Amino acid sequence: MTKRKIIYMVLAATSLSMASCKKDFLEKTPTEKLTPEQTSTESLIRGLYAQMYQTGTGSDKDVRNDDDFGQKGYDIYSDILSGDMVLEGVNYGWYTPLANLTATQNYKSQADYIPWKYYYGLIYAANSIIDKLGGTEAVPQTDADKYYYGQAKAIRAYAYFYLANLYSNELYGTGAEKIVPIYINSSQINQPKATAKEVFDLIIADLTQATELLDGYSRTSKGEIDQDVAKGMLAYAYAARQSSGDWQKVADLTSSLMSSSYPLTSYEQSSGQLEFNKSGADPEDDYSQWTYKAKSSAGGFNNLETASWMWGADIQISTNLDLVSWWGQMDLFTYSYAYAGDPKGIDAGLYDQIKAADIRKTQFIPEADYMPIGKFFAPDLIVGGQRIITADYIYMRIDEFYLLNAEANAHQGNENQAKESLKKLLAQRFKNAGDYGYVDNLSGQSLLNEIYLQTRIEMWGEGKSYLAMKRNKATITRGENHLFFAGDQFPYNSDKLSLKIPQAETINNPNLNN
């Protein structure tokens, strides 16, 4: 028995012992035993944000799913569906139904149910706050109520945006396609599916109001939504809808964000540029036995205080996250699944398209299953060392809006502005301007293709590749390192790339298809 197999057995035993004592997320905080009327709005807002990183928020009581840990869990879902993230091992089974595309063909799958329950849970919690402050048509009077109301409206829109992306093949189309139910207060039940137009109208109305209400709001931490974050959400919504005039709105919103105080993620912050030593490893190719050292201590994508980060979660010991977490599923230096046999890596074809002089090439190690060892890592760089998670979660950073600005301008024929925005980002990824000078020679579809490629590279592992795939109506080709469907092509609107409304909803909601 190899050392690695022993690790498998220990982790499995840990999982079993934890499953017997894990409490449902509804029992974790005392305020959740009170009605919204009995609980302060501030506490409800804190609880709303906590749902985004708590475990079990998409599963039924007493059911444990180790891919159920809030928003970052569904970032992994969508990255796998986009094809840019590869499940490199199936020792434990988490994400296998997504990687082999059986979940998207089986509405009984937990992979269809968990995100559905999570996002509608966010919507219910947001609606409870909105109701407490006067309802969906209210105009709050005090600054405090405006800020709470704006945050709740933003989260509600955010949840509907992801539901629309994940549960519909054609993201917007004619707008007449019925996709998911809409609930605008906490007392509604069993609503029918609304059309894509109705869903996007609500998303955009909520986010427009949120940006207005959050004007002047000075948040206490980056764990909260402020006006800039709401603007970013609104830009994504317009980019997905693509109605007349929407690309200009995207350009205006992203230009505003580019003029804010957030600097681009720097060259040094983009990668730890890890050095590794294989000596002592037996077998030598077992990268869990290698030792690692970072040339850049600024890398790791693990700190909410990183200047380019706009929104995320400050994960502390008291947060009580362990192997069931995003870091557990993604990071070699965390004691969990990625370390013990189910690594996730970049698609080999996408990796090959990263230029040799690009610092982002060093984010991934092909010899180590193409894992993002140089992009995401727990600070101590001890293989399997982080057991209680203290590395932070990222939800949004300024870099994505330089790319979205380039995309919006390219769609409108403003190619010089598109190139300028793209090159500002690339200037932080290459040391020599000549290495990205090729951008100046691009135009039309070739320019749009390059922006899409750079979005996939820059935002890898952050839950944005799937959104870009649908916006760009792209056809994906799975690389040679995929365990399933290697070399196969799928159009963005393939039935295999979108989740199914879960069986529980079809049974429990008699009005769903009315």
C-alpha positions in Angstrom: 0.0 0.0 0.0 1.5 3.4 -1.0 1.5 6.4 1.2 -1.1 8.0 -1.1 -3.5 5.2 -0.6 -3.2 5.5 3.1 -4.2 9.2 2.7 -7.3 8.1 0.8 -8.4 5.8 3.6 -7.8 8.5 6.3 -9.7 11.1 4.4 -12.6 8.7 3.8 -12.7 7.8 7.5 -12.7 11.5 8.4 -15.6 12.1 6.0 -17.7 9.3 7.5 -17.1 10.4 11.1 -18.0 14.0 10.2 -21.2 13.0 8.4 -22.6 11.5 11.6 -22.3 14.8 13.5 -22.8 17.4 10.9 -25.7 19.7 11.7 -28.0 21.2 9.1 -27.1 24.8 8.2 -30.5 26.0 9.6 -29.4 25.1 13.1 -26.1 27.0 13.1 -27.0 30.5 14.2 -29.5 31.5 16.9 -31.1 34.2 14.8 -32.4 31.6 12.4 -34.7 30.3 15.1 -36.4 33.7 15.1 -38.8 35.1 12.5 -37.6 37.9 10.3 -39.8 40.3 12.2 -38.1 39.3 15.5 -34.6 39.7 14.0 -32.7 42.9 13.3 -32.1 43.7 9.7 -28.4 43.9 10.3 -28.5 40.3 11.6 -30.5 39.2 8.6 -28.0 40.8 6.2 -25.1 39.1 8.0 -26.9 35.8 7.7 -27.6 36.4 4.0 -23.8 36.8 3.3 -23.0 33.8 5.5 -25.2 31.6 3.4 -22.8 32.2 0.5 -20.0 30.3 2.3 -21.7 28.0 4.7 -21.8 24.3 4.0 -25.1 22.4 3.5 -27.0 25.4 2.1 -28.1 23.4 -0.9 -28.8 20.0 0.7 -31.7 18.6 2.6 -31.5 18.2 6.4 -29.3 15.3 7.4 -27.9 14.9 3.8 -24.2 15.5 3.4 -22.8 16.6 0.0 -19.1 17.6 0.1 -19.6 19.7 -3.0 -22.2 21.9 -1.1 -20.4 24.8 0.4 -22.0 27.9 -1.1 -21.2 30.1 -4.0 -17.7 28.8 -4.6 -19.1 25.3 -5.0 -21.1 26.4 -7.9 -18.2 28.3 -9.4 -16.6 24.8 -9.6 -19.8 23.4 -11.1 -19.9 26.0 -13.9 -16.1 25.9 -14.5 -16.4 22.1 -15.1 -19.4 22.5 -17.4 -17.5 25.1 -19.4 -14.8 22.5 -20.1 -12.0 24.8 -18.9 -11.7 23.0 -15.6 -10.9 19.3 -15.7 -11.7 16.7 -13.0 -8.5 14.8 -13.0 -9.5 12.1 -10.6 -12.7 10.2 -9.6 -11.6 8.5 -6.4 -14.4 10.0 -4.3 -17.0 10.8 -6.9 -17.7 14.5 -6.2 -18.3 16.3 -9.5 -18.1 13.1 -11.6 -21.8 13.5 -12.8 -20.9 17.0 -14.0 -17.6 16.0 -15.7 -19.2 13.1 -17.5 -22.3 15.2 -18.3 -24.8 12.7 -16.8 -26.1 15.3 -14.3 -27.3 17.5 -17.1 -29.3 14.6 -18.5 -30.9 13.4 -15.2 -33.2 15.7 -13.2 -32.9 13.4 -10.3 -29.2 14.2 -9.8 -28.1 16.0 -6.7 -26.0 18.2 -8.9 -29.2 19.7 -10.3 -30.9 20.0 -6.9 -28.2 21.5 -4.7 -27.6 24.8 -6.7 -31.4 25.2 -7.2 -32.0 25.0 -3.4 -29.1 27.2 -2.7 -30.0 30.0 -5.0 -33.7 29.9 -4.0 -32.6 29.9 -0.4 -30.7 33.2 -1.1 -33.8 34.6 -2.8 -36.0 33.7 0.1 -33.5 35.3 2.6 -33.2 38.4 0.5 -37.0 38.6 0.1 -37.4 38.4 3.9 -35.2 41.5 4.3 -37.0 43.3 1.4 -40.4 42.4 3.1 -39.2 43.7 6.4 -38.2 47.0 4.8 -41.6 47.5 3.1 -41.7 45.1 0.2 -40.4 44.9 -3.4 -41.9 48.3 -4.4 -40.8 50.1 -1.2 -38.7 53.3 -1.1 -36.7 53.1 2.1 -36.3 56.5 3.9 -33.3 56.2 6.2 -29.8 55.7 4.9 -29.4 52.5 6.9 -32.5 51.0 5.4 -31.5 52.1 1.9 -28.2 50.3 2.3 -29.7 47.1 3.6 -32.5 47.2 1.0 -29.9 47.8 -1.8 -27.8 44.8 -0.7 -30.8 42.5 -0.5 -32.0 43.6 -3.9 -28.5 42.9 -5.3 -28.3 39.4 -3.8 -31.7 38.6 -5.1 -30.7 39.6 -8.6 -27.4 37.8 -8.3 -29.2 34.6 -7.5 -31.6 34.9 -10.4 -28.7 35.7 -12.7 -27.0 32.4 -11.8 -30.3 30.4 -12.0 -30.9 31.9 -15.5 -27.4 30.9 -16.6 -27.3 27.4 -15.1 -30.8 26.3 -15.9 -31.4 27.5 -19.4 -29.7 26.3 -22.7 -30.2 29.6 -24.6 -29.4 32.3 -22.1 -31.7 35.0 -23.4 -32.8 34.1 -27.0 -36.1 35.7 -27.9 -36.9 36.3 -24.3 -40.1 34.3 -24.6 -38.5 31.0 -23.3 -39.8 30.0 -19.9 -36.9 29.3 -17.7 -37.3 29.6 -13.8 -39.9 30.7 -11.3 -39.8 34.3 -9.9 -40.6 35.0 -6.2 -40.6 38.6 -5.2 -41.7 38.2 -1.6 -41.2 35.6 1.1 -44.9 34.5 1.3 -45.2 33.4 -2.4 -45.2 29.6 -3.1 -45.4 27.4 -6.2 -44.9 30.1 -8.8 -44.8 29.1 -12.5 -41.7 29.4 -14.7 -41.2 33.0 -15.9 -39.9 33.9 -19.3 -36.2 34.9 -19.8 -37.4 38.4 -20.4 -39.3 38.6 -17.2 -36.3 37.2 -15.3 -33.8 39.6 -16.8 -36.2 42.5 -16.4 -36.3 41.7 -12.6 -32.5 41.3 -12.4 -31.8 44.6 -14.1 -34.5 46.5 -12.2 -33.2 45.1 -8.8 -29.5 45.9 -9.7 -30.4 49.4 -11.1 -32.1 50.2 -7.8 -29.3 48.7 -5.8 -26.7 50.9 -7.5 -28.8 53.9 -6.7 -29.5 53.0 -3.1 -25.9 52.1 -2.4 -24.6 55.5 -3.5 -22.6 56.8 -0.6 -22.4 53.5 1.2 -19.1 52.9 3.0 -19.0 49.2 3.8 -17.3 47.8 6.9 -15.5 45.1 4.8 -15.2 43.7 1.3 -17.6 40.9 2.5 -20.5 43.3 1.8 -21.9 44.6 -1.5 -21.3 48.2 -2.2 -22.2 50.4 -5.2 -19.2 49.2 -7.2 -20.0 45.5 -6.7 -23.6 46.2 -7.7 -22.4 48.0 -10.8 -20.3 44.9 -11.7 -23.3 42.7 -11.3 -25.4 45.0 -13.5 -22.7 45.0 -16.2 -22.8 41.2 -16.3 -26.6 41.2 -16.6 -26.6 43.6 -19.5 -23.8 41.6 -21.2 -25.8 38.4 -20.9 -29.1 40.0 -22.1 -27.5 41.7 -25.2 -30.6 43.7 -26.1 -30.3 46.9 -28.1 -28.1 49.4 -26.3 -27.0 46.9 -23.7 -23.3 46.7 -24.8 -23.0 50.5 -24.4 -24.4 50.2 -20.9 -21.8 47.5 -20.2 -19.1 49.8 -21.6 -20.3 52.7 -19.4 -20.5 50.6 -16.2 -17.2 48.9 -16.6 -15.5 52.2 -17.6 -16.8 53.6 -14.3 -15.3 50.7 -12.4 -12.0 51.0 -14.2 -11.8 54.6 -13.0 -12.4 53.5 -9.4 -9.6 53.0 -6.8 -9.1 49.3 -7.5 -5.7 48.6 -9.2 -5.3 45.6 -11.5 -3.9 42.4 -10.0 -0.2 42.9 -10.4 2.3 40.6 -12.2 3.6 39.4 -8.8 0.1 38.8 -7.4 -0.9 36.8 -10.5 1.2 33.8 -9.6 3.3 32.4 -6.8 5.8 31.2 -9.4 6.3 28.1 -7.4 9.5 26.1 -7.4 9.2 22.4 -6.6 11.7 19.8 -5.5 11.0 16.1 -6.3 13.8 14.7 -4.2 12.6 12.1 -1.7 9.3 11.5 -3.5 8.5 7.8 -4.1 7.4 7.5 -6.7 9.0 10.6 -8.1 5.9 11.7 -10.0 3.8 11.8 -6.8 3.5 15.5 -6.5 1.9 15.3 -3.1 5.4 14.3 -1.9 7.2 17.2 -3.5 8.2 20.3 -1.6 7.2 23.8 -2.8 8.5 27.3 -2.5 7.0 30.5 -3.8 9.1 33.1 -5.6 6.3 35.6 -5.1 4.9 35.9 -1.7 2.2 38.2 -3.1 0.5 35.3 -5.0 -2.0 32.7 -3.9 -5.4 34.4 -4.4 -6.0 33.8 -0.7 -6.4 37.3 0.9 -9.5 39.4 0.8 -7.3 42.5 1.4 -5.7 42.1 -2.0 -6.1 45.6 -3.5 -7.7 44.3 -6.8 -10.4 42.3 -5.0 -13.8 44.0 -4.9 -15.9 41.4 -3.1 -15.3 38.1 -1.3 -15.5 36.4 2.1 -13.1 36.8 5.0 -12.6 33.2 6.1 -11.4 32.8 9.7 -11.0 29.9 12.1 -14.4 30.8 13.6 -16.0 30.3 10.1 -15.5 26.6 10.8 -14.7 25.4 7.3 -12.5 22.4 6.8 -12.2 19.7 4.1 -15.8 20.6 2.8 -14.8 23.9 1.2 -13.6 25.4 -2.0 -10.0 25.3 -0.9 -10.5 21.6 0.0 -11.7 20.8 -3.5 -9.1 22.9 -5.3 -5.9 23.3 -3.3 -3.0 20.8 -3.0 -2.0 22.5 0.3 -5.3 21.9 2.0 -6.1 18.5 3.6 -9.0 17.4 1.5 -10.0 16.0 -1.9 -7.7 17.8 -4.3 -4.7 16.7 -2.2 -5.9 13.2 -1.6 -6.9 12.1 -5.1 -9.4 14.2 -6.9 -7.4 17.1 -8.3 -8.9 19.7 -10.7 -6.7 21.2 -13.4 -6.8 23.4 -16.4 -7.9 22.0 -19.8 -4.7 21.1 -21.7 -5.8 22.8 -24.8 -6.4 26.1 -23.0 -3.1 25.7 -21.2 -1.3 25.3 -24.5 -2.8 28.6 -25.7 -1.1 30.6 -22.8 2.0 32.2 -24.2 5.3 31.2 -22.7 6.1 34.7 -21.6 2.7 35.1 -19.8 3.1 34.9 -16.0 -0.2 33.0 -15.9 1.6 30.0 -17.6 3.2 29.5 -14.2 -0.1 29.2 -12.4 -0.4 25.6 -13.6 1.9 22.6 -13.4 1.3 20.0 -16.2 3.4 17.4 -14.4 1.0 17.8 -11.4 -2.3 17.1 -13.3 -2.3 20.6 -14.7 -3.4 21.8 -11.2 -3.5 25.5 -10.4 -0.8 25.1 -7.8 0.8 28.4 -8.7 -2.5 30.4 -8.7 -4.4 29.2 -5.7 -2.5 28.1 -2.6 -2.8 28.2 1.2 0.0 30.5 2.4 2.1 28.0 4.3 2.7 25.8 1.1 2.6 22.6 3.2 1.1 19.8 1.1 -2.2 18.9 2.8 -1.3 21.3 5.6 -4.4 23.6 5.8 -7.0 21.7 7.8 -9.1 24.6 9.2 -9.6 27.0 6.4 -8.3 30.5 6.9 -7.6 31.3 3.2 -10.3 33.7 1.9 -12.8 33.4 -0.9 -12.9 35.6 -3.9 -16.2 36.6 -5.7 -15.2 39.6 -7.8 -12.1 41.5 -8.8 -11.5 44.5 -11.0 -9.6 42.6 -13.7 -12.7 41.0 -15.0 -14.2 44.4 -15.8 -11.2 45.4 -18.0 -12.0 42.3 -20.0 -15.7 42.9 -20.0 -15.1 46.5 -21.1 -12.9 45.3 -24.0 -15.7 42.8 -25.0 -18.4 45.5 -24.9 -16.4 47.9 -27.0 -15.4 45.3 -29.5 -19.1 44.4 -30.0 -19.8 48.0 -30.8 -16.9 48.4 -33.2 -14.9 50.6 -30.8 -11.9 48.5 -31.5 -9.2 50.9 -30.3 -10.8 51.3 -26.9 -11.3 47.5 -26.7 -7.6 46.9 -27.4 -6.6 49.6 -24.9 -8.6 47.9 -22.1 -7.2 44.5 -23.0 -3.6 45.7 -23.2 -3.9 47.4 -19.8 -4.6 44.0 -18.3 -1.9 42.2 -20.4 0.7 44.8 -19.4 0.4 43.2 -15.9 0.8 39.7 -17.3 3.8 40.1 -19.5 7.1 41.9 -18.7 7.7 43.1 -22.3 5.1 45.0 -24.3 6.3 43.3 -27.5 4.9 40.0 -26.2 1.3 41.3 -26.4 1.8 43.7 -29.3 -0.1 41.2 -31.6 -3.3 42.6 -30.1 -2.9 45.8 -32.3 -3.3 43.7 -35.4 -6.6 42.1 -34.4 -10.0 43.2 -35.6 -13.6 42.0 -35.9 -14.2 38.4 -34.8 -10.5 37.7 -34.2 -10.4 40.5 -31.6 -13.5 39.2 -29.9 -12.0 35.7 -29.9 -8.9 37.0 -28.3 -10.8 38.8 -25.6 -12.8 35.6 -24.9 -9.5 33.6 -24.7 -8.0 36.1 -22.3 -11.1 36.0 -20.2 -10.9 32.2 -19.9 -7.2 32.4 -19.0 -7.4 35.3 -16.5 -10.6 34.1 -14.7 -9.8 30.4 -14.6 -11.1 28.8 -11.5 -13.1 31.8 -10.4 -16.5 30.8 -11.8 -16.6 33.2 -14.8 -15.7 30.9 -17.7 -19.2 29.5 -18.1 -20.7 33.0 -18.2 -18.3 34.0 -20.9 -19.0 30.8 -22.9 -22.7 31.6 -23.0 -22.2 35.3 -23.7 -19.9 34.6 -26.6 -22.1 31.7 -27.9 -18.9 29.6 -28.0 -18.3 26.0 -29.0 -16.0 24.3 -26.6 -13.6 21.5 -27.3 -12.5 19.3 -24.4 -8.7 18.9 -24.2 -6.8 15.6 -24.1 -6.5 15.5 -20.3 -10.3 15.2 -19.8 -11.4 11.9 -18.4 -14.6 12.1 -20.3 -15.4 13.3 -23.8 -11.7 14.2 -24.5 -11.6 15.9 -28.0 -15.4 16.3 -28.2 -17.0 19.6 -29.1 -20.1 21.1 -27.5 -21.9 24.3 -28.5 -22.8 26.7 -25.7 -26.5 25.9 -25.9 -26.0 22.1 -25.8 -28.5 20.4 -23.6 -25.5 18.7 -22.0 -24.1 22.0 -20.7 -27.1 23.2 -18.6 -28.6 21.8 -15.5 -32.1 20.4 -15.3 -34.8 21.8 -13.0 -34.7 19.1 -10.3 -37.2 16.4 -9.8 -38.2 17.8 -6.4 -39.3 21.0 -7.9 -41.4 19.3 -10.6 -43.1 17.2 -8.0 -43.7 19.9 -5.3 -44.6 22.8 -7.6 -47.8 21.9 -9.4 -47.8 25.3 -11.2 -44.3 25.0 -12.6 -45.2 24.6 -16.2 -48.4 26.7 -16.2 
